Amino acid sequence: MQDFELGHVKGAVNKPSQEFADDASVDAFIKEHFTDKVEKVVVHCQLSQVRGPKAAGRIIQRLAAVTQEDPSVKQPDIAVMRTGFSGFEQVCCCRCVVQ
């Protein structure tokens, strides 16, 4: 069972970590989700030790390329959830969706 299915931040978008290896997949994600309404993107995995930080790095890397090609794409702040979902869940379970 994937982490997202076990519980997630309400309103979160699930993007499996393996999809961050492909530039085209990251670019499509940016173009789809980085709209004028998005000011900050918080990336995480279960502990935010490997997958979350790596994904954030890929978003930042590809965001530079995408915005150079298309200046209309929004450049939100990118952050990594320090404690991962497990830490968030311990403190803020009222904002979680547990399946």
N, CA, C and O atoms as a DFTB+ gen file, in Angstrom:
396 C
 N C O
     1  1       0.851      -1.174       0.000
     2  2       0.000       0.000       0.000
     3  2       0.901       1.242       0.000
     4  3       1.874       1.304       0.751
     5  1       0.580       2.213      -0.830
     6  2       1.364       3.436      -0.899
     7  2       1.086       4.338       0.294
     8  3       0.015       4.283       0.899
     9  1       2.072       5.170       0.619
    10  2       1.940       6.096       1.745
    11  2       0.676       6.942       1.639
    12  3      -0.024       7.132       2.634
    13  1       0.378       7.451       0.449
    14  2      -0.756       8.342       0.252
    15  2      -2.069       7.677       0.643
    16  3      -2.957       8.319       1.203
    17  1      -2.184       6.404       0.347
    18  2      -3.407       5.666       0.660
    19  2      -3.587       5.466       2.163
    20  3      -4.708       5.284       2.639
    21  1      -2.495       5.498       2.899
    22  2      -2.564       5.319       4.351
    23  2      -3.013       6.586       5.064
    24  3      -3.488       6.531       6.198
    25  1      -2.865       7.712       4.405
    26  2      -3.259       8.998       4.959
    27  2      -2.480      10.095       4.274
    28  3      -1.353       9.880       3.830
    29  1      -3.077      11.276       4.185
    30  2      -2.410      12.396       3.525
    31  2      -2.990      13.717       4.008
    32  3      -4.067      13.766       4.602
    33  1      -2.254      14.779       3.740
    34  2      -2.706      16.115       4.076
    35  2      -3.910      16.439       3.195
    36  3      -3.882      16.212       1.985
    37  1      -4.953      16.963       3.802
    38  2      -6.162      17.305       3.056
    39  2      -5.805      18.267       1.912
    40  3      -5.142      19.282       2.126
    41  1      -6.250      17.936       0.711
    42  2      -5.985      18.762      -0.468
    43  2      -4.675      18.445      -1.162
    44  3      -4.333      19.085      -2.157
    45  1      -3.938      17.470      -0.656
    46  2      -2.636      17.120      -1.238
    47  2      -2.785      16.498      -2.623
    48  3      -3.816      15.917      -2.961
    49  1      -1.730      16.637      -3.407
    50  2      -1.643      15.999      -4.719
    51  2      -0.584      14.914      -4.610
    52  3       0.538      15.190      -4.185
    53  1      -0.917      13.693      -4.984
    54  2       0.018      12.580      -4.903
    55  2       0.824      12.478      -6.187
    56  3       0.264      12.412      -7.281
    57  1       2.128      12.466      -6.045
    58  2       3.037      12.284      -7.187
    59  2       4.093      11.294      -6.713
    60  3       4.990      11.666      -5.957
    61  1       4.000      10.038      -7.146
    62  2       4.973       9.027      -6.707
    63  2       6.406       9.439      -7.027
    64  3       6.674      10.013      -8.083
    65  1       7.317       9.146      -6.118
    66  2       8.700       9.609      -6.232
    67  2       9.387       9.132      -7.506
    68  3      10.237       9.845      -8.040
    69  1       9.049       7.960      -8.002
    70  2       9.706       7.460      -9.213
    71  2       9.391       8.329     -10.431
    72  3      10.146       8.319     -11.403
    73  1       8.305       9.070     -10.394
    74  2       7.948       9.932     -11.520
    75  2       8.797      11.204     -11.578
    76  3       8.743      11.927     -12.573
    77  1       9.575      11.489     -10.540
    78  2      10.432      12.663     -10.539
    79  2      11.742      12.428     -11.284
    80  3      12.539      13.354     -11.439
    81  1      11.971      11.213     -11.742
    82  2      13.187      10.912     -12.502
    83  2      13.070      11.401     -13.947
    84  3      14.083      11.650     -14.601
    85  1      11.864      11.536     -14.435
    86  2      11.608      11.892     -15.828
    87  2      11.290      13.377     -15.960
    88  3      10.314      13.858     -15.384
    89  1      12.116      14.112     -16.721
    90  2      11.905      15.553     -16.898
    91  2      10.511      15.874     -17.415
    92  3       9.865      16.797     -16.919
    93  1      10.047      15.133     -18.396
    94  2       8.740      15.409     -19.002
    95  2       7.619      15.262     -17.971
    96  3       6.665      16.040     -17.985
    97  1       7.722      14.288     -17.091
    98  2       6.702      14.077     -16.059
    99  2       6.700      15.229     -15.053
   100  3       5.634      15.695     -14.651
   101  1       7.869      15.684     -14.649
   102  2       7.960      16.805     -13.710
   103  2       7.453      18.078     -14.378
   104  3       6.727      18.861     -13.765
   105  1       7.837      18.282     -15.633
   106  2       7.382      19.474     -16.364
   107  2       5.861      19.503     -16.479
   108  3       5.241      20.550     -16.291
   109  1       5.261      18.358     -16.787
   110  2       3.799      18.279     -16.903
   111  2       3.136      18.572     -15.558
   112  3       2.114      19.257     -15.504
   113  1       3.711      18.059     -14.481
   114  2       3.204      18.308     -13.132
   115  2       3.236      19.801     -12.823
   116  3       2.269      20.352     -12.298
   117  1       4.338      20.448     -13.145
   118  2       4.482      21.892     -12.908
   119  2       3.438      22.663     -13.708
   120  3       2.756      23.531     -13.162
   121  1       3.312      22.359     -14.977
   122  2       2.373      23.088     -15.835
   123  2       0.927      22.890     -15.397
   124  3       0.098      23.788     -15.545
   125  1       0.630      21.712     -14.857
   126  2      -0.746      21.426     -14.420
   127  2      -1.087      22.077     -13.080
   128  3      -2.196      22.578     -12.896
   129  1      -0.142      22.071     -12.152
   130  2      -0.469      22.453     -10.773
   131  2       0.032      23.822     -10.330
   132  3      -0.472      24.358      -9.343
   133  1       0.984      24.392     -11.007
   134  2       1.559      25.659     -10.560
   135  2       0.824      26.814     -11.228
   136  3       1.304      27.408     -12.193
   137  1      -0.342      27.111     -10.693
   138  2      -1.202      28.161     -11.223
   139  2      -1.025      29.428     -10.395
   140  3      -0.270      29.445      -9.423
   141  1      -1.719      30.475     -10.784
   142  2      -1.653      31.740     -10.040
   143  2      -2.139      31.593      -8.601
   144  3      -1.778      32.397      -7.742
   145  1      -2.950      30.579      -8.333
   146  2      -3.491      30.384      -6.985
   147  2      -2.464      29.757      -6.035
   148  3      -2.643      29.803      -4.818
   149  1      -1.409      29.183      -6.573
   150  2      -0.426      28.462      -5.761
   151  2       0.725      29.387      -5.395
   152  3       1.451      29.874      -6.262
   153  1       0.881      29.623      -4.087
   154  2       1.967      30.476      -3.608
   155  2       3.103      29.677      -2.997
   156  3       4.257      30.106      -3.019
   157  1       2.771      28.510      -2.449
   158  2       3.793      27.675      -1.823
   159  2       3.468      26.216      -2.106
   160  3       2.310      25.803      -2.060
   161  1       4.505      25.445      -2.398
   162  2       4.368      24.008      -2.602
   163  2       5.191      23.335      -1.511
   164  3       6.389      23.587      -1.382
   165  1       4.548      22.483      -0.734
   166  2       5.233      21.753       0.328
   167  2       5.330      20.294      -0.108
   168  3       4.326      19.626      -0.353
   169  1       6.554      19.831      -0.194
   170  2       6.830      18.473      -0.646
   171  2       7.202      17.626       0.563
   172  3       7.893      18.088       1.471
   173  1       6.741      16.395       0.564
   174  2       7.110      15.515       1.676
   175  2       6.986      14.067       1.253
   176  3       6.380      13.740       0.232
   177  1       7.569      13.225       2.053
   178  2       7.337      11.787       1.984
   179  2       7.041      11.374       3.426
   180  3       6.685      12.225       4.241
   181  1       7.174      10.130       3.748
   182  2       6.822       9.701       5.102
   183  2       7.690      10.388       6.162
   184  3       7.174      10.832       7.188
   185  1       9.003      10.479       5.920
   186  2       9.906      11.080       6.904
   187  2      10.605      12.337       6.382
   188  3      11.275      13.028       7.149
   189  1      10.461      12.638       5.116
   190  2      11.129      13.772       4.457
   191  2      12.648      13.725       4.624
   192  3      13.293      14.741       4.883
   193  1      13.197      12.532       4.471
   194  2      14.643      12.376       4.568
   195  2      15.285      12.124       3.201
   196  3      16.425      12.533       2.980
   197  1      14.584      11.465       2.287
   198  2      15.174      11.145       0.987
   199  2      14.243      11.545      -0.154
   200  3      14.562      12.441      -0.936
   201  1      13.103      10.886      -0.247
   202  2      12.214      11.102      -1.400
   203  2      11.692      12.532      -1.482
   204  3      11.720      13.133      -2.556
   205  1      11.222      13.082      -0.378
   206  2      10.682      14.444      -0.375
   207  2      11.718      15.486      -0.779
   208  3      11.465      16.276      -1.689
   209  1      12.880      15.507      -0.125
   210  2      13.900      16.476      -0.521
   211  2      14.378      16.296      -1.971
   212  3      14.627      17.275      -2.674
   213  1      14.500      15.058      -2.399
   214  2      14.923      14.810      -3.777
   215  2      13.868      15.332      -4.764
   216  3      14.213      15.940      -5.778
   217  1      12.602      15.098      -4.468
   218  2      11.519      15.584      -5.325
   219  2      11.499      17.111      -5.360
   220  3      11.303      17.705      -6.421
   221  1      11.700      17.743      -4.217
   222  2      11.734      19.211      -4.170
   223  2      12.870      19.749      -5.034
   224  3      12.704      20.741      -5.743
   225  1      14.008      19.096      -4.971
   226  2      15.142      19.497      -5.796
   227  2      14.850      19.380      -7.280
   228  3      15.231      20.245      -8.069
   229  1      14.178      18.316      -7.649
   230  2      13.804      18.116      -9.062
   231  2      12.792      19.180      -9.500
   232  3      12.883      19.692     -10.616
   233  1      11.838      19.514      -8.643
   234  2      10.861      20.558      -8.988
   235  2      11.585      21.885      -9.201
   236  3      11.328      22.582     -10.183
   237  1      12.476      22.231      -8.297
   238  2      13.211      23.487      -8.427
   239  2      14.028      23.495      -9.714
   240  3      14.044      24.489     -10.441
   241  1      14.696      22.399      -9.985
   242  2      15.506      22.282     -11.203
   243  2      14.659      22.449     -12.457
   244  3      15.009      23.223     -13.348
   245  1      13.559      21.734     -12.528
   246  2      12.722      21.772     -13.732
   247  2      11.908      23.059     -13.806
   248  3      11.592      23.517     -14.904
   249  1      11.565      23.645     -12.681
   250  2      10.816      24.896     -12.668
   251  2      11.604      25.988     -13.391
   252  3      11.029      26.798     -14.118
   253  1      12.902      26.005     -13.189
   254  2      13.745      26.987     -13.880
   255  2      13.655      26.795     -15.392
   256  3      13.551      27.770     -16.137
   257  1      13.696      25.553     -15.842
   258  2      13.621      25.272     -17.280
   259  2      12.236      25.581     -17.843
   260  3      12.116      26.163     -18.921
   261  1      11.201      25.192     -17.119
   262  2       9.825      25.392     -17.597
   263  2       9.497      26.884     -17.676
   264  3       8.905      27.329     -18.660
   265  1       9.868      27.656     -16.667
   266  2       9.535      29.083     -16.681
   267  2      10.345      29.844     -17.728
   268  3       9.926      30.896     -18.209
   269  1      11.498      29.304     -18.068
   270  2      12.276      29.928     -19.141
   271  2      11.559      29.738     -20.480
   272  3      11.554      30.633     -21.326
   273  1      10.956      28.563     -20.658
   274  2      10.190      28.272     -21.881
   275  2       8.837      28.974     -21.876
   276  3       8.372      29.448     -22.913
   277  1       8.208      29.039     -20.707
   278  2       6.859      29.594     -20.584
   279  2       6.785      30.523     -19.370
   280  3       6.504      30.065     -18.262
   281  1       7.034      31.823     -19.565
   282  2       7.035      32.768     -18.440
   283  2       5.704      32.887     -17.702
   284  3       5.662      33.460     -16.613
   285  1       4.617      32.360     -18.264
   286  2       3.326      32.440     -17.588
   287  2       3.192      31.426     -16.444
   288  3       2.277      31.533     -15.628
   289  1       4.093      30.451     -16.382
   290  2       4.042      29.458     -15.309
   291  2       4.459      30.130     -14.011
   292  3       5.480      30.815     -13.946
   293  1       3.658      29.924     -12.994
   294  2       3.880      30.514     -11.668
   295  2       5.118      29.905     -11.020
   296  3       5.383      28.713     -11.179
   297  1       5.877      30.721     -10.290
   298  2       7.042      30.239      -9.546
   299  2       6.770      30.342      -8.047
   300  3       7.160      31.322      -7.413
   301  1       6.102      29.334      -7.475
   302  2       5.811      29.377      -6.038
   303  2       7.059      29.048      -5.214
   304  3       8.048      28.539      -5.740
   305  1       6.993      29.344      -3.931
   306  2       8.037      28.909      -3.014
   307  2       7.936      27.393      -2.885
   308  3       6.834      26.846      -2.822
   309  1       9.068      26.719      -2.847
   310  2       9.106      25.265      -2.687
   311  2       9.719      24.963      -1.325
   312  3      10.793      25.469      -1.000
   313  1       9.047      24.148      -0.538
   314  2       9.540      23.792       0.797
   315  2       9.416      22.288       1.006
   316  3       8.599      21.623       0.370
   317  1      10.233      21.771       1.902
   318  2      10.149      20.364       2.298
   319  2       9.614      20.331       3.719
   320  3      10.121      21.030       4.597
   321  1       8.583      19.513       3.947
   322  2       8.014      19.364       5.285
   323  2       9.064      18.692       6.173
   324  3       9.400      17.525       5.973
   325  1       9.568      19.422       7.133
   326  2      10.715      18.995       7.930
   327  2      10.549      17.614       8.562
   328  3      11.480      16.810       8.525
   329  1       9.416      17.330       9.125
   330  2       9.233      16.057       9.844
   331  2       8.542      14.990       9.011
   332  3       8.257      13.900       9.508
   333  1       8.273      15.296       7.750
   334  2       7.564      14.345       6.914
   335  2       6.119      14.199       7.341
   336  3       5.659      14.854       8.276
   337  1       5.416      13.332       6.642
   338  2       4.007      13.149       6.971
   339  2       3.835      12.549       8.356
   340  3       2.880      12.887       9.057
   341  1       4.736      11.671       8.765
   342  2       4.576      11.036      10.079
   343  2       4.624      12.074      11.196
   344  3       3.854      11.976      12.152
   345  1       5.504      13.059      11.101
   346  2       5.551      14.124      12.101
   347  2       4.335      15.020      12.029
   348  3       3.788      15.419      13.057
   349  1       3.906      15.338      10.814
   350  2       2.715      16.157      10.620
   351  2       1.496      15.467      11.221
   352  3       0.685      16.096      11.901
   353  1       1.377      14.191      10.966
   354  2       0.222      13.421      11.441
   355  2       0.141      13.410      12.967
   356  3      -0.954      13.449      13.529
   357  1       1.283      13.356      13.634
   358  2       1.299      13.350      15.098
   359  2       0.793      14.671      15.675
   360  3       0.153      14.692      16.727
   361  1       1.083      15.765      14.985
   362  2       0.721      17.090      15.492
   363  2      -0.626      17.561      14.967
   364  3      -1.380      18.208      15.693
   365  1      -0.934      17.250      13.729
   366  2      -2.096      17.848      13.052
   367  2      -3.041      16.811      12.464
   368  3      -3.526      17.004      11.350
   369  1      -3.313      15.755      13.145
   370  2      -4.141      14.700      12.556
   371  2      -5.536      15.193      12.178
   372  3      -6.222      14.550      11.383
   373  1      -5.959      16.313      12.729
   374  2      -7.285      16.839      12.382
   375  2      -7.317      17.318      10.926
   376  3      -8.403      17.514      10.380
   377  1      -6.163      17.513      10.284
   378  2      -6.114      17.989       8.900
   379  2      -5.705      16.856       7.955
   380  3      -5.352      17.099       6.801
   381  1      -5.755      15.627       8.448
   382  2      -5.344      14.475       7.641
   383  2      -6.575      13.746       7.117
   384  3      -7.655      13.801       7.706
   385  1      -6.385      13.079       6.024
   386  2      -7.403      12.192       5.492
   387  2      -6.819      10.800       5.631
   388  3      -5.823      10.481       4.982
   389  1      -7.407       9.988       6.446
   390  2      -6.940       8.618       6.628
   391  2      -7.972       7.708       6.018
   392  3      -9.153       7.757       6.365
   393  1      -7.518       6.882       5.110
   394  2      -8.424       6.005       4.365
   395  2      -8.720       4.742       5.163
   396  3      -9.466       3.879       4.700
